[in-house]
Amino acid sequence: VREAQGLLKSMGRVDSSAVLENEATSLKDSPYRIAVIGEFKTGKSTFINAAFLGEELLFSDTMEATCVPTELAWGEQPMMKIFPYQEESYPTVEGSSSIRLRAGEQAAVEVPSPTPKDIRMETSADTADDREFKARKISKVRVESPRPSLRGITVLDSPGINSTSGAVVDAALRIVPSCDSVIFVTRGGQLSESEEAFLRSGVLDQGISRAIVVINHFDSMTPL
């Protein structure tokens, strides 16, 4: 980016050069954010464990479980940070109860040296009602690790886009605009209705510079 910026500047393209200067500064000052998104049970967590971590830190399950976006980032010490939503009450019409709206995030609750069991406890739930409740209460969970492979990047593991809970699906889609690129994990073959709806929704048009498709479970597919 710096080389392109210098070339444009030498050509007198000052405006274009300034745009790339801003991009280079942004890349230098903040980690490159990668969202891994797809349906549950397509192997998103398994892919992240293999491609970015080299260990089974994120759990996988036979059924839907994850309901809270999980950030994986570099940190000097292993740490899990849980960010509940900050809510504020607002009055409604006379005689009605007040409504509570999200107004950012509360200060993080820190858990040193988290185990996979700790991460699972904070990011997943066993029942649909519990997943809905947790998705409405917790903004995100951030897991920091001193692994060199995480330097300069933040990887976001998302809930499944085919969840039966609207709050869980919203949690998955909400993280995409904050990222620089998206890795879309699918089983391949015929796209499901939820996968088609996601790809047609326009969410990838919101500032995403690159989208990569990972076809998982390829060894179980027929040649056709």
C-alpha positions as CSV (number, residue, x, y, z in Angstrom):
1,V,0.0,0.0,0.0
2,R,2.9,2.4,0.8
3,E,4.5,1.6,-2.6
4,A,1.2,2.4,-4.4
5,Q,0.7,5.5,-2.4
6,G,4.2,6.7,-3.3
7,L,3.6,6.0,-7.0
8,L,0.4,7.9,-7.1
9,K,2.0,10.8,-5.3
10,S,4.8,10.9,-7.9
11,M,2.1,10.9,-10.7
12,G,0.5,14.0,-9.1
13,R,-2.6,12.0,-8.0
14,V,-2.7,13.7,-4.7
15,D,-6.3,12.8,-3.8
16,S,-5.8,9.1,-4.5
17,S,-2.4,9.2,-2.7
18,A,-4.1,10.6,0.4
19,V,-6.7,7.8,0.3
20,L,-4.0,5.1,0.4
21,E,-2.1,7.0,3.0
22,N,-5.1,6.8,5.3
23,E,-5.5,3.1,4.5
24,A,-1.8,2.4,5.3
25,T,-2.2,4.2,8.6
26,S,-5.3,2.3,9.5
27,L,-3.6,-1.0,8.8
28,K,-0.6,-0.1,10.9
29,D,-2.6,1.2,13.9
30,S,-5.2,-1.5,14.2
31,P,-5.2,-5.3,13.7
32,Y,-6.6,-6.7,10.5
33,R,-10.0,-8.1,11.3
34,I,-11.2,-11.4,9.8
35,A,-14.8,-12.7,10.3
36,V,-15.4,-16.5,9.9
37,I,-19.0,-16.9,9.2
38,G,-21.4,-19.7,8.0
39,E,-24.0,-22.1,9.3
40,F,-23.5,-24.0,12.5
41,K,-21.9,-27.4,12.0
42,T,-20.0,-26.4,8.8
43,G,-16.7,-26.5,10.8
44,K,-16.0,-22.8,11.5
45,S,-14.5,-23.4,14.9
46,T,-12.5,-26.5,13.7
47,F,-11.2,-24.4,10.8
48,I,-10.1,-21.5,13.1
49,N,-8.4,-24.0,15.5
50,A,-6.4,-25.5,12.6
51,A,-5.7,-22.4,10.6
52,F,-5.0,-19.8,13.2
53,L,-4.4,-21.4,16.6
54,G,-2.8,-24.8,16.1
55,E,-4.8,-26.2,19.1
56,E,-8.4,-27.1,19.9
57,L,-9.2,-23.9,21.9
58,L,-12.6,-23.4,20.4
59,F,-15.1,-26.2,20.9
60,S,-17.2,-27.9,18.3
61,D,-20.6,-29.6,18.9
62,T,-23.0,-31.9,17.1
63,M,-25.8,-29.4,17.5
64,E,-26.1,-25.6,17.5
65,A,-24.4,-24.1,20.5
66,T,-22.4,-20.9,19.9
67,C,-24.5,-17.8,20.4
68,V,-22.0,-15.1,21.2
69,P,-19.4,-13.7,18.8
70,T,-15.9,-14.7,19.9
71,E,-12.8,-12.6,19.1
72,L,-9.4,-14.2,19.0
73,A,-6.5,-11.8,19.3
74,W,-2.9,-11.6,20.4
75,G,-2.1,-10.8,24.1
76,E,0.9,-11.1,26.3
77,Q,-1.0,-13.4,28.7
78,P,-3.9,-15.9,28.0
79,M,-7.0,-14.0,29.0
80,M,-10.8,-14.1,28.3
81,K,-12.8,-10.9,28.4
82,I,-16.6,-10.9,28.5
83,F,-18.3,-7.8,27.4
84,P,-22.0,-7.5,28.5
85,Y,-24.2,-5.0,26.8
86,Q,-24.7,-1.7,28.6
87,E,-28.5,-1.1,28.8
88,E,-30.3,2.1,29.6
89,S,-34.0,2.5,30.6
90,Y,-36.2,5.0,28.7
91,P,-39.8,6.0,29.7
92,T,-42.6,5.3,27.3
93,V,-46.2,6.5,27.4
94,E,-47.8,7.2,30.7
95,G,-48.9,4.0,32.5
96,S,-46.5,1.8,30.6
97,S,-43.3,0.2,31.8
98,S,-40.0,1.7,30.6
99,I,-38.1,0.1,27.7
100,R,-34.4,-0.9,27.9
101,L,-32.1,-0.2,24.9
102,R,-28.5,-1.1,24.3
103,A,-26.1,1.8,24.8
104,G,-22.7,0.2,24.2
105,E,-20.7,-2.3,26.2
106,Q,-20.0,-2.6,29.9
107,A,-16.5,-3.0,31.3
108,A,-15.1,-6.4,30.6
109,V,-15.2,-9.3,33.1
110,E,-11.7,-10.9,32.9
111,V,-11.0,-14.6,33.2
112,P,-7.2,-15.4,33.3
113,S,-5.9,-18.5,31.5
114,P,-9.2,-19.6,30.2
115,T,-9.7,-23.3,29.3
116,P,-11.8,-24.5,26.3
117,K,-14.5,-25.3,28.9
118,D,-14.4,-21.7,30.2
119,I,-14.8,-20.3,26.7
120,R,-17.7,-22.7,25.9
121,M,-19.5,-21.7,29.1
122,E,-19.5,-18.0,28.1
123,T,-20.2,-18.3,24.4
124,S,-22.7,-21.1,24.1
125,A,-25.9,-22.5,25.5
126,D,-27.7,-25.9,25.3
127,T,-31.2,-24.7,24.7
128,A,-32.8,-22.3,22.2
129,D,-34.2,-20.1,25.0
130,D,-30.8,-19.9,26.7
131,R,-29.0,-19.0,23.5
132,E,-31.6,-16.3,22.8
133,F,-31.1,-14.9,26.3
134,K,-27.3,-14.9,26.2
135,A,-27.2,-13.4,22.7
136,R,-29.3,-10.5,24.0
137,K,-27.1,-10.0,27.1
138,I,-23.5,-10.4,25.9
139,S,-22.0,-8.3,23.1
140,K,-18.9,-10.4,22.6
141,V,-16.2,-12.6,24.2
142,R,-12.6,-11.7,23.5
143,V,-9.9,-14.4,23.9
144,E,-6.3,-13.3,24.0
145,S,-3.4,-15.6,23.5
146,P,0.4,-15.0,23.1
147,R,0.5,-17.2,19.9
148,P,2.6,-15.5,17.2
149,S,0.1,-16.5,14.5
150,L,-2.4,-13.9,16.0
151,R,0.0,-11.0,15.9
152,G,-1.5,-8.2,13.7
153,I,-4.9,-9.9,13.2
154,T,-8.2,-10.4,15.1
155,V,-10.2,-13.5,14.1
156,L,-13.9,-13.5,14.9
157,D,-15.8,-16.7,15.3
158,S,-19.5,-16.1,14.6
159,P,-22.7,-17.9,15.6
160,G,-24.5,-19.9,12.9
161,I,-26.4,-17.8,10.3
162,N,-29.0,-20.6,10.3
163,S,-29.9,-20.3,14.0
164,T,-33.5,-20.5,14.9
165,S,-33.0,-17.5,17.2
166,G,-33.2,-14.1,15.6
167,A,-31.0,-12.6,18.3
168,V,-28.3,-15.1,17.5
169,V,-28.4,-14.5,13.8
170,D,-28.3,-10.7,14.4
171,A,-25.2,-11.3,16.6
172,A,-23.5,-13.2,13.7
173,L,-24.4,-10.5,11.1
174,R,-23.5,-7.6,13.4
175,I,-19.8,-8.4,13.4
176,V,-19.3,-8.4,9.6
177,P,-19.3,-4.6,9.0
178,S,-16.5,-4.2,11.6
179,C,-14.2,-6.5,9.7
180,D,-11.8,-6.1,6.8
181,S,-12.4,-9.5,5.3
182,V,-14.8,-12.5,5.6
183,I,-14.1,-16.2,5.4
184,F,-17.4,-17.9,4.4
185,V,-17.4,-21.6,5.4
186,T,-19.7,-23.9,3.6
187,R,-20.1,-27.6,3.0
188,G,-20.2,-27.1,-0.7
189,G,-22.7,-28.5,-3.1
190,Q,-26.1,-26.9,-3.1
191,L,-26.3,-23.8,-1.0
192,S,-28.9,-23.8,1.8
193,E,-31.7,-21.2,2.0
194,S,-29.9,-19.4,4.9
195,E,-26.6,-19.3,3.0
196,E,-28.3,-17.9,-0.1
197,A,-30.1,-15.3,2.1
198,F,-26.8,-14.3,3.7
199,L,-25.1,-13.9,0.4
200,R,-28.0,-11.9,-1.1
201,S,-28.4,-9.7,2.0
202,G,-25.8,-7.1,1.0
203,V,-24.0,-7.5,4.3
204,L,-20.7,-8.1,2.4
205,D,-21.1,-4.7,0.7
206,Q,-20.5,-2.9,4.1
207,G,-16.8,-2.1,3.8
208,I,-15.5,-5.7,3.3
209,S,-12.5,-5.6,1.0
210,R,-12.2,-9.4,0.5
211,A,-14.4,-12.5,0.8
212,I,-12.9,-16.0,0.7
213,V,-14.9,-19.2,0.5
214,V,-13.7,-22.3,2.4
215,I,-15.4,-25.6,1.3
216,N,-15.3,-27.9,4.3
217,H,-16.1,-31.6,4.6
218,F,-14.9,-31.9,1.0
219,D,-13.6,-35.4,1.6
220,S,-17.2,-36.7,2.3
221,M,-18.6,-35.3,-1.0
222,T,-19.0,-37.3,-4.2
223,P,-16.9,-36.2,-7.2
224,L,-20.1,-34.7,-8.8
